Amino acid sequence: MDIEKLRKYGFDDYFNNVYITNINKDGSTGFPARIIAQMGEIYTLLTEKGIVEAKVMGKFIYIAKENKNYPVVGDFVIAKDIDSSMMKEIIKVLDRRNKKKEYARINARGKRK
């Protein structure tokens, strides 16, 4: 996996370690990505292969009962391919480096309380 493109957008050793830990723990086959935009339910992700669109679906919706668990622009996530579709699925938000600061930023904008 070539993560150099993501490194330019802040995917440092901290996020790489969180990503690897999650992949090993869950047995997931996803790839890392950074959310760079959101339009309704569609997220635009930057991946090592370029820009793709993704949705939050299925199990993630059930698990993320509170809005603060949903991904926001700037988050690093684990995404995966959906069959033969061009659309990707966000399966996990990587732990934010400073959750308290991140939630304060989100709440200050009046979003996702």
C-alpha positions as CSV (number, residue, x, y, z in Angstrom):
1,M,0.0,0.0,0.0
2,D,1.4,3.4,-1.0
3,I,0.3,5.9,1.6
4,E,2.6,8.8,0.5
5,K,-0.4,10.6,-1.0
6,L,-2.2,10.4,2.3
7,R,1.0,11.5,4.2
8,K,0.7,14.9,2.4
9,Y,-2.7,15.3,4.1
10,G,-1.7,14.4,7.6
11,F,-1.7,10.6,7.6
12,D,1.4,10.2,9.9
13,D,2.7,7.4,12.0
14,Y,0.0,7.9,14.6
15,F,-2.8,7.3,12.1
16,N,-0.9,4.5,10.4
17,N,-0.6,2.7,13.7
18,V,-4.3,3.2,14.5
19,Y,-5.1,1.9,11.0
20,I,-2.9,-1.2,11.4
21,T,-4.3,-1.9,14.8
22,N,-7.9,-1.8,13.5
23,I,-7.2,-3.9,10.5
24,N,-5.5,-6.6,12.6
25,K,-8.2,-6.5,15.3
26,D,-11.2,-6.6,13.0
27,G,-9.7,-8.7,10.2
28,S,-10.9,-6.0,7.9
29,T,-9.8,-5.7,4.3
30,G,-10.3,-1.9,4.1
31,F,-8.0,0.8,3.1
32,P,-7.2,4.2,4.7
33,A,-8.7,7.4,3.4
34,R,-9.3,11.0,4.5
35,I,-12.7,12.7,4.2
36,I,-12.2,15.9,2.1
37,A,-15.9,16.8,1.5
38,Q,-19.5,15.8,2.4
39,M,-22.7,16.4,0.4
40,G,-25.6,14.9,2.3
41,E,-25.0,11.2,2.7
42,I,-22.1,11.1,0.1
43,Y,-18.6,11.6,1.3
44,T,-15.6,12.4,-0.9
45,L,-12.5,10.5,0.1
46,L,-8.8,10.9,-0.7
47,T,-7.1,7.5,-1.0
48,E,-3.7,6.4,-2.1
49,K,-5.4,5.7,-5.5
50,G,-7.1,9.1,-5.8
51,I,-10.4,10.6,-5.0
52,V,-13.5,8.4,-4.6
53,E,-17.0,8.7,-3.2
54,A,-18.3,6.7,-0.3
55,K,-21.3,6.2,2.0
56,V,-21.9,5.1,5.5
57,M,-23.9,1.9,5.4
58,G,-25.1,-1.1,7.2
59,K,-23.4,-2.1,10.4
60,F,-21.7,1.3,10.8
61,I,-25.0,3.1,10.9
62,Y,-26.2,0.7,13.6
63,I,-23.0,1.1,15.7
64,A,-22.8,4.8,15.4
65,K,-25.9,5.6,17.3
66,E,-24.8,9.1,18.2
67,N,-23.9,11.7,15.7
68,K,-20.5,12.3,17.2
69,N,-19.5,8.8,16.0
70,Y,-20.3,9.7,12.4
71,P,-17.4,10.8,10.2
72,V,-16.8,14.4,9.5
73,V,-14.6,16.3,7.0
74,G,-11.0,15.9,8.0
75,D,-11.4,12.5,9.6
76,F,-9.3,9.5,8.6
77,V,-11.4,6.4,8.0
78,I,-11.2,2.9,6.8
79,A,-13.2,2.3,3.6
80,K,-13.8,-0.7,1.4
81,D,-15.0,-1.5,-2.1
82,I,-18.7,-2.3,-2.6
83,D,-18.8,-5.2,-5.0
84,S,-18.3,-3.9,-8.5
85,S,-19.7,-0.4,-7.7
86,M,-17.6,2.7,-8.0
87,M,-19.0,3.7,-4.6
88,K,-17.0,2.8,-1.5
89,E,-18.3,2.1,2.0
90,I,-16.9,3.8,5.2
91,I,-16.6,1.0,7.7
92,K,-14.7,2.8,10.6
93,V,-13.6,6.2,11.7
94,L,-10.0,6.1,12.9
95,D,-9.5,7.4,16.5
96,R,-9.0,11.1,16.4
97,R,-5.7,12.3,17.9
98,N,-7.5,14.6,20.3
99,K,-11.1,13.7,20.7
100,K,-11.9,16.4,23.1
101,K,-10.6,19.1,20.8
102,E,-12.2,17.6,17.8
103,Y,-15.7,17.5,19.4
104,A,-15.3,21.1,20.5
105,R,-14.5,22.1,16.9
106,I,-17.6,20.2,15.7
107,N,-19.8,21.6,18.3
108,A,-18.6,25.2,17.8
109,R,-19.8,25.0,14.2
110,G,-23.2,23.9,15.4
111,K,-22.9,20.4,13.8
112,R,-23.1,16.9,15.1
113,K,-23.6,17.5,18.8
